[in-house]
Amino acid sequence: MRKRSENVETSNISNIQELIIGLEQLRSELCKAIETAERIVEKAERIGGEVSRVVAGQLKLYTIGNLEAFAFDVNQPGSVESLLSFLEEEVEDKK
């Protein structure tokens, strides 16, 4: 019976590690989105006027900040960082 329990735990750890890899890929994609938004901000600021105020302002204030929070803020519910932290604790608990 002990052998089956060890196999289940090993399988669960492997599945959790796959989730970790997927979340790291998601964070990488969020970083690409942040970079894209930052390039758009630069373009909007070069245009100036209302375009700069509205587009650049809202991207800076809302979009970029929220993307950064979802990528890196452990205190943001559902963020990649908070989920990675949870999964890493699960792996440690199973060892």
LOBA-544045 format. One record per residue (C-alpha): chain; residue number from 1; x, y negated, z. Coordinates in Angstrom, 2 decimals, decimal comma. Example, Ala and Ser with C-alpha at 12.3 -4.5 7.8 and 13.67 -1.06 7.14 Angstrom:
<semars>
<semar cadena="A" num="1" x="12,30" y="4,50" z="7,80"/>
<semar cadena="A" num="2" x="13,67" y="1,06" z="7,14"/>
</semars>
This chain:
<semars>
<semar cadena="A" num="1" x="0,00" y="0,00" z="0,00"/>
<semar cadena="A" num="2" x="2,87" y="-2,38" z="0,75"/>
<semar cadena="A" num="3" x="4,20" y="-2,03" z="-2,83"/>
<semar cadena="A" num="4" x="0,86" y="-3,18" z="-4,35"/>
<semar cadena="A" num="5" x="0,77" y="-6,20" z="-2,03"/>
<semar cadena="A" num="6" x="4,30" y="-7,17" z="-3,07"/>
<semar cadena="A" num="7" x="3,35" y="-6,85" z="-6,77"/>
<semar cadena="A" num="8" x="0,30" y="-9,08" z="-6,29"/>
<semar cadena="A" num="9" x="2,41" y="-11,71" z="-4,53"/>
<semar cadena="A" num="10" x="5,08" y="-11,55" z="-7,24"/>
<semar cadena="A" num="11" x="2,38" y="-11,93" z="-9,90"/>
<semar cadena="A" num="12" x="0,84" y="-14,89" z="-8,06"/>
<semar cadena="A" num="13" x="4,23" y="-16,60" z="-7,75"/>
<semar cadena="A" num="14" x="4,83" y="-16,07" z="-11,47"/>
<semar cadena="A" num="15" x="1,41" y="-17,56" z="-12,28"/>
<semar cadena="A" num="16" x="2,08" y="-20,51" z="-9,97"/>
<semar cadena="A" num="17" x="5,42" y="-21,10" z="-11,66"/>
<semar cadena="A" num="18" x="3,61" y="-21,22" z="-15,01"/>
<semar cadena="A" num="19" x="1,27" y="-23,85" z="-13,57"/>
<semar cadena="A" num="20" x="4,29" y="-25,85" z="-12,38"/>
<semar cadena="A" num="21" x="5,79" y="-25,74" z="-15,87"/>
<semar cadena="A" num="22" x="2,47" y="-26,89" z="-17,34"/>
<semar cadena="A" num="23" x="2,20" y="-29,77" z="-14,88"/>
<semar cadena="A" num="24" x="5,76" y="-30,85" z="-15,65"/>
<semar cadena="A" num="25" x="4,82" y="-30,88" z="-19,34"/>
<semar cadena="A" num="26" x="1,75" y="-32,96" z="-18,51"/>
<semar cadena="A" num="27" x="3,94" y="-35,45" z="-16,62"/>
<semar cadena="A" num="28" x="6,24" y="-35,65" z="-19,63"/>
<semar cadena="A" num="29" x="3,24" y="-36,48" z="-21,84"/>
<semar cadena="A" num="30" x="2,06" y="-39,11" z="-19,35"/>
<semar cadena="A" num="31" x="5,54" y="-40,68" z="-19,50"/>
<semar cadena="A" num="32" x="5,28" y="-40,82" z="-23,29"/>
<semar cadena="A" num="33" x="1,89" y="-42,51" z="-22,95"/>
<semar cadena="A" num="34" x="3,41" y="-45,05" z="-20,54"/>
<semar cadena="A" num="35" x="6,17" y="-45,80" z="-23,04"/>
<semar cadena="A" num="36" x="3,61" y="-46,24" z="-25,82"/>
<semar cadena="A" num="37" x="1,56" y="-48,61" z="-23,66"/>
<semar cadena="A" num="38" x="4,69" y="-50,62" z="-22,82"/>
<semar cadena="A" num="39" x="5,48" y="-51,00" z="-26,55"/>
<semar cadena="A" num="40" x="1,92" y="-52,21" z="-27,17"/>
<semar cadena="A" num="41" x="2,32" y="-54,73" z="-24,33"/>
<semar cadena="A" num="42" x="5,48" y="-56,09" z="-25,98"/>
<semar cadena="A" num="43" x="3,69" y="-56,46" z="-29,33"/>
<semar cadena="A" num="44" x="0,66" y="-58,12" z="-27,74"/>
<semar cadena="A" num="45" x="2,90" y="-60,54" z="-25,85"/>
<semar cadena="A" num="46" x="4,62" y="-61,51" z="-29,11"/>
<semar cadena="A" num="47" x="1,22" y="-62,35" z="-30,60"/>
<semar cadena="A" num="48" x="0,44" y="-64,54" z="-27,60"/>
<semar cadena="A" num="49" x="-2,76" y="-66,33" z="-26,69"/>
<semar cadena="A" num="50" x="-5,88" y="-64,37" z="-25,83"/>
<semar cadena="A" num="51" x="-4,48" y="-61,17" z="-27,33"/>
<semar cadena="A" num="52" x="-1,55" y="-61,31" z="-24,97"/>
<semar cadena="A" num="53" x="-3,69" y="-62,24" z="-22,00"/>
<semar cadena="A" num="54" x="-6,33" y="-59,55" z="-22,55"/>
<semar cadena="A" num="55" x="-4,47" y="-56,65" z="-24,15"/>
<semar cadena="A" num="56" x="-1,09" y="-56,98" z="-22,46"/>
<semar cadena="A" num="57" x="-2,66" y="-58,02" z="-19,18"/>
<semar cadena="A" num="58" x="-5,08" y="-55,13" z="-18,96"/>
<semar cadena="A" num="59" x="-2,54" y="-52,57" z="-20,10"/>
<semar cadena="A" num="60" x="-0,11" y="-53,77" z="-17,43"/>
<semar cadena="A" num="61" x="-2,71" y="-54,11" z="-14,71"/>
<semar cadena="A" num="62" x="-4,75" y="-50,96" z="-15,31"/>
<semar cadena="A" num="63" x="-3,49" y="-48,50" z="-17,89"/>
<semar cadena="A" num="64" x="0,23" y="-48,36" z="-17,12"/>
<semar cadena="A" num="65" x="-0,28" y="-48,47" z="-13,37"/>
<semar cadena="A" num="66" x="-2,86" y="-45,69" z="-13,43"/>
<semar cadena="A" num="67" x="-0,75" y="-43,51" z="-15,72"/>
<semar cadena="A" num="68" x="2,23" y="-44,00" z="-13,40"/>
<semar cadena="A" num="69" x="0,09" y="-43,13" z="-10,38"/>
<semar cadena="A" num="70" x="-1,20" y="-39,95" z="-12,02"/>
<semar cadena="A" num="71" x="2,33" y="-38,96" z="-13,00"/>
<semar cadena="A" num="72" x="4,29" y="-39,82" z="-9,85"/>
<semar cadena="A" num="73" x="2,19" y="-40,81" z="-6,81"/>
<semar cadena="A" num="74" x="1,91" y="-37,93" z="-4,35"/>
<semar cadena="A" num="75" x="-0,88" y="-39,83" z="-2,56"/>
<semar cadena="A" num="76" x="-3,03" y="-40,12" z="-5,71"/>
<semar cadena="A" num="77" x="-5,63" y="-37,32" z="-5,67"/>
<semar cadena="A" num="78" x="-5,26" y="-35,13" z="-8,75"/>
<semar cadena="A" num="79" x="-1,87" y="-36,57" z="-9,66"/>
<semar cadena="A" num="80" x="0,79" y="-34,36" z="-11,16"/>
<semar cadena="A" num="81" x="3,04" y="-35,07" z="-8,18"/>
<semar cadena="A" num="82" x="0,38" y="-34,12" z="-5,61"/>
<semar cadena="A" num="83" x="-0,46" y="-30,92" z="-7,48"/>
<semar cadena="A" num="84" x="3,22" y="-30,00" z="-7,85"/>
<semar cadena="A" num="85" x="3,74" y="-30,59" z="-4,16"/>
<semar cadena="A" num="86" x="0,81" y="-28,30" z="-3,32"/>
<semar cadena="A" num="87" x="2,02" y="-25,54" z="-5,66"/>
<semar cadena="A" num="88" x="5,59" y="-25,71" z="-4,38"/>
<semar cadena="A" num="89" x="4,27" y="-25,26" z="-0,83"/>
<semar cadena="A" num="90" x="2,24" y="-22,25" z="-2,02"/>
<semar cadena="A" num="91" x="5,35" y="-20,65" z="-3,51"/>
<semar cadena="A" num="92" x="7,30" y="-21,25" z="-0,29"/>
<semar cadena="A" num="93" x="4,49" y="-19,73" z="1,79"/>
<semar cadena="A" num="94" x="4,51" y="-16,57" z="-0,35"/>
<semar cadena="A" num="95" x="8,26" y="-15,98" z="0,00"/>
</semars>
